Amino acid sequence: MGKIKVKTPLVELDGDEMTRIIWKEIKDRFIYPYLDITLEYYDLGVEYRDKTDDQVTVDSANAIKKHGVGVKCATITPNADRVKEYNLKQEWKSPNGTIRAILDGTVFRKPIIIKNIPAAVNSWKKPIAIGRHAYGDIYRDVEILVDGPGKVELVYTDASGKEKQRLLVNDFKGAGVALAMHNLDESIKSFAKACFTYALSEKISIWFATKDTISKKYHARFRDIFDQMAKEQEAAMKAAGITYSYYLIDDAVAQIMKNEGGQLWAMMNYDGDVMSDMVASGFGSLGLMTSVLVSPDGKYEYEAAHGTVTRHYRKYQKGETTSTNSVASIFAWTGALAKRGELDGTPELVNFAVKLEEAIIETIEGGEMTKDLLSLSTAATKKELDTFQFMEAVQKRLDAKLK
């Protein structure tokens, strides 16, 4: 079989530690032998980000804006210990946060379903995608400790300096705490647009959940914007055979536990943060979770939902054998390739991505897997493979499918 031509460059964002080792192996095994592809490469390893004062991260995001699709390896967001370890200039910001801000994107996470790794929730049969609004709310709040009796007030002064509103938060009779949160219509609208873009692309229905019965202005603003977006997308949703539903967040949690899945569950920042981990754990493993950043205007960046697997990297550095799960990293590539093929009108590339995903799933369902999945699997016979043996087993199945 000749190599499949990829018409448009794919933006590649390299990363750190064990996932960087896996990343190279993925390209050598599953990309270069099968595809005639131009990869526009950006090294987002923490040392090169430091060398370029993080300009490489900005450049990579702008490249995704230009070409439409990127694929990203897991990266380090350095803390004080990492600054010392890598002799960095400073604690650089999360590259994911920087890219998300430049693309004005929303992150969607979805589990990979494997028959012999059952969900902890018996009713879950289809993937539940989580869309989290990653701006504002408690993550950008302002907090104070109140050390005694007194009033805390919320004051709005307009740009001319005129006080427009003053609301009493609480008349404290003793010590306590208070916080203020904010969000922006522009950000909420971008989030809503990205959610509908993703749902239409995946042909899955949308659930949106807040607590607008209690928060009649803040949460209600989110609901109003989503309801308006649903009206604007009504014809497109009907054509795609999908629906939009609003739930109170507590009702959504109760309903999701009895539902078979197969929808996009869009949530505000804190709810999405908590529930994405619940869904990942409920489906078995964070190593079996895909992640894609979608911009309102339809730009895509695919990555694994996990980190750089530092513990395994330390073993690898010592020459010890590792059994690192590469599934989510490979699925980042297949997601990006399938989207590239869809946008370019090259079904043979989409088909290749599908077959690679099938080869991965069939390898695990056949009883061959990395160590982290052994205790989760219900396979009658199970064989532990190391990092590279697993990818070799997948490649054998892929080659058989492509004959």
BAZADREN-585744 format. One record per atom (N, C-alpha, C, O): residue in one letter; x negated, y, z. Coordinates in steps of 0.02 Angstrom, whole numbers, plus 50000, padded with zeros to 5 digits. Layout:
N
AXYZ;...
This chain:
403
M499594994050000;M500005000050000;M499575006250000;M499115006850041;G499705010949955;G499335017149954;G499535021750011;G500055020850042;K499115026650024;K499255031350078;K499855035750061;K499945037750003;I500245037350111;I500825041750103;I500585049050105;I500215051050149;K500805052850056;K500605059850052;K501035064150098;K501655064050093;V500715067850142;V501065072650185;V500985079550153;V500425082150150;K501535082450130;K501505088450089;K501225094550126;K500815098250099;T501455095550187;T501305101650225;T500835100050283;T500915094750314;P500345104350298;P499895103050354;P500285102050419;P500785105350432;L500045097450460;L500315096350527;L499825099550577;L499225098350573;V500085103550622;V499665106950671;V499515102050728;V499975099550761;E498875100750740;E498655096150791;E498335099950849;E497875103950838;L498575098550910;L498305101850970;L498005096451014;L498365092651046;D497345096151016;D496995091151055;D497025092951130;D497185098551148;G496855088051173;G496935089151244;G496355086851287;G495775087751269;D496515083951345;D496015082751396;D496025075451421;D496525071951416;E495455073551448;E495355067551488;E495595061151453;E495465060351393;M495945056651488;M496095050151459;M496555050851398;M496505047051351;T497005055751400;T497445056551342;T497065058851281;T497265057551225;R496505062351291;R496085064351234;R495755058251203;R495685057851142;I495545053551244;I495255047251219;I495775043351179;I495645040951124;I496375042951207;I496925039451173;I497095042951108;I497225039751057;W497095049651109;W497265053651051;W496835051950990;W497085051050935;K496185051451001;K495725049750947;K495875042650921;K495865041450860;E496015038150967;E496165031250946;E496805030950904;E496845027150856;I497295034950923;I497925035150885;I497795037450814;I498045034450766;K497395042650807;K497245045150739;K496865039950698;K497005038950639;D496385036750730;D495975031750694;D496375025650675;D496235022650623;R496855023650715;R497235017550703;R497875018650662;R498045014650619;F498225024250676;F498905024950649;F499005030850602;F499525031250569;I498525035250597;I498615041050554;I498175040650491;I498435040250436;Y497525040850501;Y497075040950443;Y497125034950396;Y497085035950335;P497225028850422;P497265023150375;P497885023150330;P497895019950278;Y498415026650351;Y499055026150316;Y499285032550282;Y499715032350238;L499005038250303;L499275044650279;L498735048850245;L498165049250269;D498925051950191;D498525057150159;D498775063750189;D499255066750165;I498445065950242;I498715071350283;I498195076750297;I497605075250306;T498415082950299;T497985088450321;T498195090350391;T498765092550403;L497725089550438;L497855091450507;L497515098050521;L496905098650517;E497905103150539;E497615109650558;E497455109150633;E497905109450675;Y496815108250648;Y496595106150715;Y496445112050761;Y496115116850741;Y496695111450823;Y496535116250876;Y496355112350939;Y496725108050961;D495775113950966;D495525110451026;D495785114051088;D495535119351107;L496295111051120;L496565113951181;L496285110651244;L496565111351298;G495725107051235;G495365104651293;G495175110651337;G495025116051312;V495175109651403;V495105115351449;V494445119051440;V494415125051452;E493925115551419;E493265118851411;E493275123551351;E492985128951353;Y493605121351296;Y493635125851238;Y494125131551249;Y494015137051224;R494665130251285;R495105135751303;R494725141051343;R494805147051333;D494305138651388;D493905143251428;D493405147151384;D493315153151393;K493095143551337;K492595146651293;K492915152251251;K492585157351238;T493535151251230;T493875156151187;T494315161051226;T494695164851197;D494265160951293;D494705165051336;D495435163651320;D495855168151322;D495575157351306;D496245154751293;D496545157151227;D497145156151214;Q496145160351185;Q496395162651120;Q496595156751076;Q497045157351034;V496265151051085;V496415145151044;V497145142951055;V497465140551009;T497395143751117;T498085141951130;T498565146451092;T499055144151062;V498425152851093;V498835157651055;V498815156150981;V499325156150947;D498215154650956;D498135153150885;D498525146850865;D498835146550812;S498515141850909;S498875135650894;S499625136750891;S499965134050848;A499885140950936;A500605142450936;A500795146150872;A501325144750843;N500375150850852;N500525154550790;N500485150050729;N500835151150679;A500055144950732;A500015140150677;A500655136050672;A500885134550617;I500945134350729;I501585130750729;I502135135150700;I502565132750664;K502115141650717;K502605146250688;K502535146450612;K503035147150577;K501915145850587;K501795146150515;K502015139750480;K502365140050429;H501805134050507;H501915127650472;H502545123950494;H502795119750457;G502805125550553;G503455122850573;G503435116950620;G503905115850657;V502885112950618;V502855106850660;V502145106050688;V501645106750652;G502115104650753;G501475103250785;G501535097050829;G502085095050848;V500955094150845;V500935088350890;V500375089650941;V499815091350922;K500535088851005;K500075090951058;K499905085351106;K500345081651129;C499265084751121;C499005080251172;C499105083451241;C499155089551246;A499125079451293;A499185082151361;A498575086251379;A498015084651358;T498675091451418;T498135096151435;T498125097551510;T498625096651545;I497545099851533;I497455101751602;I497685108951612;I497515113351572;T498065110251665;T498185117051689;T497755117751752;T497935115051804;P497205121451748;P496705121151802;P496925124651866;P497215130151864;N496785121351922;N496835124551987;N496135126152011;N495655125651972;A496055128252074;A495395130252099;A494885124552094;A494305125752077;D495095118452108;D494635112752104;D494405111552032;D493825109952020;R494865112351985;R494685111251914;R494225116751889;R493775115451849;V494325122851913;V493875128351894;V493165126651914;V492695127851877;K493095123951973;K492425121951998;K492155115951959;K491565115951940;E492575111051947;E492365104951912;E492115106451842;E491605103651821;Y492475110651806;Y492295112151736;Y491935118751727;Y491805120951671;N491765121951783;N491405128351781;N491765133451736;N491465136351691;L492405134351750;L492825138751710;L492785146051734;L492595147351791;K492975150551691;K492975157651708;K493535159451756;K493475163851797;Q494105155851750;Q494685157351791;Q495175151551788;Q495085146751751;E495715152051828;E496255147151825;E496725149051767;E497195152851776;W496575146251708;W496965148051649;W497685145751657;W497835140751689;K498145149451626;K498855147751628;K498975141151592;K498575138851552;S499555138251606;S499765132151571;S499805133451496;S500155138151475;P499455129651455;P499515130551382;P500225129251358;P500455132451310;N500585124651392;N501285123451373;N501695129751384;N502125131351342;G501575133251439;G501945139351453;G501805144751402;G502255148351380;T501165145351382;T500965150351332;T501295148851265;T501565153451233;I501265142651244;I501565140651180;I502315141651181;I502615144051133;R502625139651237;R503345140351244;R503555147651239;R504065149351208;A503165152151269;A503325159251267;A503255162051197;A503675165951175;I502735160151161;I502625162751093;I503155160251045;I503385163951002;L503365153851053;L503875151051009;L504585152551033;L505065151350998;D504635155351094;D505285156551125;D505675150051126;D506275149951110;G505335144651145;G505625137951138;G505915135051202;G505805137551257;T506275129651192;T506565125651246;T506295118651241;T506225115951186;V506135115651299;V505865108851301;V506425103851310;V506845104551355;F506435098751266;F506925093451271;F506555086851284;F506085085151249;R506775083251335;R506465076851352;R506985071251344;R507565072051362;K506745065551317;K507195060051304;K506825053451315;K506265052651292;P507145048651349;P506815042251362;P506795037751301;P507215038251256;I506295033451300;I506225028251248;I506545021851274;I506345019451327;I507035019251239;I507405013451262;I507075006951240;I506955005951180;I506925002651288;I506614996151275;I507034990851311;I507154991451371;K507244985751276;K507724980951303;K507494977551367;K507904976551412;N506864975751371;N506644972151430;N506364976651485;N506044974351533;I506484983151479;I506354987851533;I507014991351547;I507124996851522;P507444988251587;P508124990751596;P508144997251636;P507714998451678;A508655001151623;A508765007251662;A508985005451733;A509325000351743;A508795009551781;A509005008351850;A509755009551858;A510065006751903;V510035013651814;V510765014851814;V511075010251762;V510945010951702;N511475005551785;N511725000251741;N512125002851681;N512124999751628;S512465008451689;S512895010951635;S512495014151579;S512765014951524;W511865016151591;W511475019651540;W511245014951486;W510825010551497;K511515015751426;K511345011551370;K510985015451314;K510615012551274;K511095022051312;K510805026351260;K510385031751294;K510505033451352;P509895034551258;P509475039851288;P509875045951308;P510335048051272;I509715048751365;I509995055151387;I509445060351379;I508925060051412;A509555065151334;A509065070451323;A509205076151372;A509785077951384;I508675078851401;I508735084451448;I508465090751416;I507905090951391;G508875096051417;G508655102651393;G508645107351453;G509165108751483;R508055109851469;R507975114151528;R507805121251507;R507345122451467;H508185126151534;H508025133151521;H507435135051564;H507495135751625;A506865135851534;A506235136751572;A506055144151579;A505485146151567;Y506545148251599;Y506385155251614;Y506815157451673;Y507395155551680;G506515161451717;G506885164951769;G507135160551824;G506845155351840;D507695162751855;D507995159551913;D507495159351971;D507115164051981;I507485153852008;I507075153552068;I506325153652051;I505915155052095;Y506145151951989;Y505445151551970;Y505135158451959;Y504525159051955;R505545163651955;R505285170451950;R505655174952001;R505785180751988;D505805172052060;D506175175652110;D505715180452149;D505105180152144;V506035184652189;V505695188952236;V505975187252305;V506585187252314;E505535185752353;E505755183252418;E505485187652474;E504935190452469;I505865188152528;I505625191652587;I505815187752650;I506335184452653;L505375188252700;L505535185852767;L505825191752806;L505505197052811;V506405190752834;V506715195952875;V506535194452948;V506715189152974;D506195199052981;D505935197553048;D506375200053105;D506205199253164;G506955203053088;G507405205253141;G508035208353112;G508135208253051;P508455211253154;P509075214253131;P508965219653078;P508485223453082;G509425219953029;G509385224852976;G509745222552914;G509975216852911;K509805226852865;K510165225452804;K509695223852746;K509175227052738;V509875218852706;V509565217552642;V510075219252588;V510645216852590;E509875223452541;E510325225752489;E510035224352419;E509425224152410;L510475223552371;L510295222652301;L510475229152265;L511055231152263;V509965232552237;V510065239052208;V509865238952134;V509335236352117;Y510305241752091;Y510145242552020;Y510095249952004;Y510575253652012;T509495252051981;T509375258951959;T509225258751885;T508785255151863;D509595262651845;D509505262351773;D508865265951752;D508515268851793;A508715265551686;A508075268151661;A507995275651673;A507425278151674;S508535279251681;S508495286451693;S508365288151766;S508245293851784;G508375282951808;G508265284051879;G508905284651920;G508875285751980;K509475283851887;K510115284451922;K510305277751953;K510305272551920;E510475278052018;E510705271952052;E511395270252027;E511865274252033;K511475264252000;K512115262151971;K512515257552017;K513135257952019;Q512155253152053;Q512505248452097;Q512095247252160;Q511475247152157;R512435246252216;R512115244352278;R512575239252313;R513135240952332;L512325233252322;L512715227952353;L512375225452416;L511765224552418;L512765224252467;L512505221552529;L512395214052520;L512865210352504;V511775211752530;V511625204652528;V511825201552595;V512185196552597;N511575204452649;N511755202052716;N511555207152768;N511035210452763;D511975207852818;D511805211952877;D511535207252930;D511915204152968;F510875206752932;F510545201952977;F510595204153050;F510475209953067;K510785199453093;K510795200653165;K510155198153198;K510025199453256;G509765194453159;G509135191753183;G508705189953124;G508835192053068;A508185185953135;A507715184053082;A508055179553030;A508535176053045;G507785179752970;G508055175652916;G507635176452853;G507075178852855;V507915174452797;V507565174952732;V508055177452679;V508665176752687;A507795180352626;A508205182652570;A507805182152506;A507195182452507;L508155181452450;L507815181352385;L508265184552333;L508865184952341;A507945186852279;A508305189452221;A508055185852160;A507465184452154;M508515184252113;M508335180852051;M508585185051993;M509005189552000;H508315183551934;H508565186951875;H508525182351814;H508185177251816;N508865184251762;N508785181151696;N508955186351644;N509175191851660;L508855184651580;L508935189351525;L509415186551473;L509365180651455;D509875190651450;D510335188351397;D509945185551337;D510135180451309;E509415188951318;E509025186851260;E508755179751270;E508765175651224;S508495178351331;S508215171751345;S508765166451347;S508665160951321;I509325168051376;I509885163251380;I510135161651309;I510275155851293;K510195166751267;K510425165751198;K509935161351159;K510145157051121;S509275162551169;S508775158351136;S508825151151159;S508765146451119;F508925150251224;F509015143551252;F509625140051221;F509575134351200;A510185143651218;A510795140751190;A510695138951116;A510905133551094;K510375143451079;K510265142151007;K509815136050998;K509935131950953;A509285135551039;A508835129751034;A509195123251051;A509075118151019;C509645123451100;C510025117551118;C510465115151060;C510495109251045;F510815119851028;F511245118050972;F510825115750911;F511025111250875;T510245118950901;T509795116850847;T509575109750857;T509575105650810;Y509375108150919;Y509135101350935;Y509705096350928;Y509615091050898;A510285097950956;A510855093250954;A511075091850883;A511235086150866;L511085096950841;L511275095950771;L510755091850734;L510925087650692;S510115093050751;S509575089150719;S509615081750738;S509515077450696;E509765080450802;E509795073550827;E510485070350819;E510575064350828;K510985074650801;K511685072350795;K511935069250860;K512205063750862;I511835072950914;I512075070850980;I512485076551010;I512345082451000;S512995074751049;S513435079651079;S513075083251137;S512575080951163;I513345089051156;I513035093351206;I513475093651268;I514075094851265;W513155092651326;W513455094351390;W513085100451416;W512465100651414;F513445105351441;F513115110951477;F513435111451546;F514045111051553;A513015112451596;A513255112251665;A512965117951707;A512355119051707;T513395121551742;T513185126651791;T513675126251850;T514045121451856;K513665131251892;K514115131751949;K514475138451947;K514415142451993;D514825139751892;D515125146351883;D515715147751928;D515925153451934;T515995142551960;T516535143652008;T516285147152071;T516665150552105;I515645146352086;I515335149552144;I514965155852122;I515045161152152;S514555155152071;S514165160852045;S514555163851986;S514445161951929;K515005168452002;K515485170851953;K515195176151905;K515535178151857;K514585178251916;K514245182851870;K513625179551841;K513545179251780;Y513165177151884;Y512525174451861;Y512635168051821;Y512465167751762;H512915162951852;H513035156651817;H513555157551762;H513505154551708;A514045161651776;A514575162751726;A514295165951662;A514565164851608;R513765169851668;R513465172851609;R513185167451563;R513255167951502;F512865162351592;F512615156751553;F513185153251517;F513145151751457;R513735152051554;R514295148451523;R514585152551466;R514745149851412;D514675159151476;D514965163451424;D514545163151360;D514815162751305;I513875163451368;I513435163451309;I513465156651274;I513475156351213;F513475151151312;F513525144551282;F514195143651247;F514225140851192;D514735146051279;D515395145351248;D515415149251181;D515705146851132;Q515115155151180;Q515095159151119;Q514685155651064;Q514885155551006;M514125152651084;M513705149051036;M514085143051008;M514025141450949;A514465139751051;A514865133951028;A515375136050976;A515485132350928;K515685141850985;K516155144350935;K515805145750868;K516075144150815;E515205148750873;E514835150350812;E514615144050775;E514555144050714;Q514495138550812;Q514235132350782;Q514785127150771;Q514645121350757;E515405129250778;E515965124550776;E515975120550710;E516055114450711;A515905123950654;A515925120550589;A515335115750582;A515425110050558;A514745117850601;A514155113650596;A514215107550641;A514025102050620;M514495108350701;M514585102650746;M515095097750718;M514995091650722;K515625100450690;K516135096050661;K515845091950603;K515975085950597;A515435095150561;A515115091650505;A514645086250530;A514575080950498;A514315087550587;A513835082650614;A514165077350657;A513855072450677;G514815078350672;G515175073450712;G515005073750786;G515035068650820;I514835079650811;I514655080450881;I515105085550914;I515465089250880;T515095085650981;T515525090151019;T515125093951072;T514565092151088;Y515435099251098;Y515155103051154;Y515635102651213;Y516235103651205;S515365101251272;S515775100951333;S515445104751389;S514835104451397;Y515855108251428;Y515595111651487;Y515815107951550;Y516385105651555;Y515345107251598;Y515495104051662;Y515215108351719;Y514715111751711;L515545108151775;L515215110451836;L514635105551850;L514705099651838;I514085108151876;I513485103951883;I513605097851927;I513345092551913;D514005098551981;D514125092752024;D514555087551988;D514455081551997;D515035089851947;D515435085251907;D515005081751855;D515085075751842;A514545085551824;A514105082651773;A513675077151803;A513575071851772;V513415078351864;V513005073251897;V513415066951910;V513175061351898;A514025067851934;A514455062051946;A514625058351881;A514615052251879;Q514775062151828;Q514955059051765;Q514365055551732;Q514455050251701;I513765058351738;I513185055451704;I513015048651732;I512755044351696;M513165047451796;M513015041051826;M513465035451800;M513305029551806;K514035037251771;K514505032351744;K514515032151668;K514865028051638;N514135036651637;N514155037451565;N513635032951532;N513125031251563;E513755030951470;E513265026651435;E512675030551408;E512185027551386;G512705037251408;G512155041251382;G512285043151309;G512835042551284;G511745045451277;G511795047251207;G511955054551194;G512165056251139;Q511865058951244;Q512005065951236;Q511415070351257;Q510935067951287;L511455076751239;L510995081751265;L511325084951326;L511885087451322;W510975084751382;W511215087851444;W510815094151455;W510235093851476;A511115099951441;A510775106351447;A510925109351515;A511495109351538;M510395112051547;M510465114651615;M510035120751626;M509565122151590;M510215124351678;M509815129951701;M509155127451730;M509055121451737;N508715132051746;N508015130451760;N507925125251816;N507625120051805;Y508185126651874;Y508085122151931;Y508435115451920;Y508145110251933;D509055115651897;D509415109451884;D509045105051833;D508995099051842;G508795108251780;G508435104451729;G507785101551756;G507595096051737;D507445105251799;D506825102951829;D506955096551869;D506595091651862;V507475096651911;V507625090951954;V507905085051914;V507675079451922;M508385086451871;M508725080951836;M508295077651783;M508405071851767;S507815081251755;S507375078051706;S506965072551739;S506845067251709;D506745073651801;D506375068551837;D506835062751857;D506625056951856;M507445064351875;M507925059151893;M508065054651833;M508085048451839;V508165057651775;V508315053751715;V507695049651694;V507765043751676;A507105052651697;A506495048951680;A506405042851724;A506255037451700;S506495043851790;S506425038251836;S506975033151825;S506855027051829;G507585035551811;G508145031051801;G508075026551741;G508345021051740;F507705028951690;F507595024951630;F506955020751635;F506805016951589;G506585021251690;G506025016651699;G505355019851711;G505015018051759;S505135024551668;S504445026951674;S504365033551638;S504645034551584;L503965038151668;L503795044351634;L503355042951572;L503315047051527;G503035037151572;G502635035051515;G503065032951455;G502795031851401;L503715032551465;L504185030951411;L504665036751401;L505265035751392;M504395042851402;M504805048851395;M504495053351341;M503905055151345;T504895055151291;T504665059651239;T504815066851259;T505245068151301;S504475071551228;S504575078551242;S504465082551178;S503975081551142;V504935087151164;V504865091451105;V505075098451123;V505595099451155;L504665103251103;L504815110351111;L505155112751046;L504875111950992;V505745115651052;V506115117950993;V506245125451000;V506495127751051;S506075129150948;S506205136350948;S506895137650919;S507155133450883;P507185143450933;P507855144950905;P507875144950829;P508395143550799;D507305146450797;D507295146650724;D507035140150693;D506865139950634;G507005134750734;G506855128150707;G506125126550696;G505955123550645;K505695128450742;K505005126250745;K504945120950799;K505285121350850;Y504505115850788;Y504485110050832;Y503775108450854;Y503305108650814;E503705106950919;E503065104650945;E503185098550988;E503535098851038;Y502895092850968;Y503015086551001;Y502415084751046;Y501845086051028;E502565081751104;E502035079551149;E502295074151195;E502895072751197;A501845070951232;A502045066251285;A502285070351345;A502065076051355;A502725067351385;A502995070951443;A502545070351504;A502685073351556;H502005066351500;H501575065251558;H500935069351554;H500825073051506;G500505068651605;G499885072451609;G499305068951577;G499385064551534;T498695070751598;T498085068551564;T497805062051592;T497265059851571;V498145058951639;V497955052451670;V497235052651696;V496805048851674;T497115057251742;T496445058551768;T496145052351800;T495555050851790;R496545048651839;R496285042851875;R495995037651826;R495465034851840;H496325036551771;H496065031751721;H495445034651687;H494985030951669;Y495435041151678;Y494855044251645;Y494225043351688;Y493685042351661;R494305043851753;R493725042751798;R493455035651790;R492845034651790;K493905030751783;K493695023851772;K493355023151704;K492835019851698;Y493645026351653;Y493365026151585;Y492655029051584;Y492215026351551;Q492555034451620;Q491895037651623;Q491365032951654;Q490775033351637;K491595028551698;K491135023851731;K491035017451690;K490675012951709;G491375017151632;G491325011351589;G491785005651609;G491715000051585;E492265007151654;E492735002051676;E493315001451627;E493475006151591;T493634995651627;T494214994451584;T494824998051611;T494944998051672;T495195001151567;T495815004551587;T496405001451550;T496324998551496;S496995002051580;S497604999751548;S498095005651549;S498565005851588;T497965010451503;T498345016651502;T498895016251450;T498785014151393;N499485018151470;N500075017951426;N500035023551374;N500035029451391;S499995021651311;S499925026551256;S500585027751219;S500605031351170;V501135024751243;V501765024851206;V502005031951193;V502155033751136;A502035036051246;A502305042851238;A501855047051192;A502115051251155;S501205045951194;S500755049651150;S500855047651077;S500845051951033;I500955041151064;I501085038850996;I501755041550972;I501825043550914;F502245041551016;F502915044150998;F502895051650984;F503305054250947;A502415055151015;A502335062250998;A502145062850924;A502405067150888;W501695058550901;W501495058550831;W502075056450785;W502195059550734;T502435051150805;T502975048850761;T503535054150757;T503835055150704;G503665057450813;G504175062750812;G503975068350765;G504385070750726;A503345070450769;A503095075850726;A503095073750653;A503285077650609;L502875067650639;L502855065250570;L503555064550540;L503665066350482;A504025062050580;A504705061350556;A505015068150541;A505355069050491;K504885073050584;K505155079750573;K504815082950512;K505145086350473;R504165081850504;R503805084450446;R504095081450382;R504205084950333;G504215074950384;G504505071650326;G505215074050311;G505395074850253;E505595075250364;E506275077750355;E506265084750323;E506645086050276;L505835089150349;L505805095950323;L505515096250252;L505715100450212;D505045091650237;D504725091650172;D505115087650120;D504955087850060;G505615083950142;G505985079750095;G505595073750072;G505635071850013;T505215070650118;T504825064650102;T505055058850146;T504765057650199;P505575055250124;P505855049850165;P505355044250180;P505425040750230;E504855043350136;E504365038150149;E503955039650212;E503745035050247;L503855046050227;L503505047850289;L503945046650349;L503715044250401;V504585048350343;V505065047050397;V505095039550411;V505085037450469;N505115035550358;N505145028250365;N504525025550399;N504565020950440;F503935028350383;F503325026150415;F503355027450491;F503175023150531;A503595033350510;A503655035050581;A504125030250617;A503995028150673;V504685028650584;V505175024050613;V504865017150623;V504965014050675;K504495014750573;K504185008150578;K503655007850633;K503585002750666;L503285013250642;L502785013450695;L503135013150764;L502905009650809;E503675016750771;E504055016450834;E504325009450845;E504305006850901;E504585006350793;E504844999550799;E504294994750819;E504404990250860;A503694995650791;A503134991250808;A502954991750882;A502794986750914;I502974997850908;I502824998850980;I503334995251023;I503164991551068;I503974996551008;I504514993551049;I504504985951044;I504584982551095;E504394983350985;E504384976050976;E503784972851011;E503834967251035;T503224976451014;T502644973851050;T502804973051124;T502644967851154;I503124978151154;I503294977751225;I503844972651237;I503814968751284;E504354972651193;E504894967751201;E504634960651189;E504944955851212;G504074959951154;G503764953351144;G503334951251202;G503044945751201;G503284955451254;G502924953551315;G502224956251321;G501874954751370;E501994960151271;E501324963051274;E501384970451293;E501724974251259;M501044972351348;M501124979151373;M500554981151419;M500154976951439;T500514987551434;T500014990051482;T500254988651553;T500834987251565;K499784989151599;K499894987051669;K500484990551702;K500854987451740;D500584996951687;D501115000751720;D501814998151706;D502284999351744;L501894994551650;L502554992151630;L502694985051654;L503264982751651;L502184981451677;L502274974451696;L502804973551749;L503234969151743;S502774977651802;S503254976851857;S503954979051838;S504434977151872;L504024982951785;L504674985351763;L505004980651714;L505614980551707;S504604976651679;S504854972551624;S505204966251650;S504994963251699;T505744964351615;T506104958151630;T505934952651580;T506264947551578;A505404953651540;A505204948651490;A505044942051524;A504764941951579;A505224936551491;A505104929851520;A504354928651528;A504144925751579;T503964930651479;T503244930151484;T502944936951471;T503154940551425;K502454938751511;K502144945451506;K501394944851504;K501094940751540;K501094948951462;K500364949051456;K500114956151463;K500324960651426;E499664957251511;E499374963851520;E498824965151469;E498354961151462;L498874970751434;L498364972651386;L498024979051410;L498334983151444;D497384979851393;D497054986051411;D497254991551361;D497634990351314;T496994997551371;T497185003351331;T497135001951257;T497595003551219;F496584999151236;F496434998351165;F496734991951137;F496914991751078;Q496794986651178;Q497114980551156;Q497844981751139;Q498114978851092;F498174985951178;F498884987351165;F498964990651097;F499404988751058;M498554995551082;M498604998951017;M498424994150960;M498704994750905;E497964989650972;E497794984650922;E498394980050908;E498534978450850;A498744978150960;A499334973850953;A499884977450914;A500224974450872;V499964983850928;V500464987850891;V500274988350818;V500704987650774;Q499634989450804;Q499414990150735;Q499534983750695;Q499714984050636;K499444978050725;K499574971650691;K500304971150671;K500464969050615;R500754972950716;R501464972750700;R501644977850647;R502064976550604;L501324983750650;L501454988850600;L501244986450530;L501614987250482;D500654983450527;D500414981050462;D500884975750433;D501004975550373;A501154971550476;A501624966350454;A502264969550426;A502544967150378;K502484974950457;K503084978450435;K502984982050368;K503454982650329;L502374984350356;L502234988250296;L502074984050234;L502004986750179;K502004977550244;K501834973250186;K502414972850137;K502364969450086;
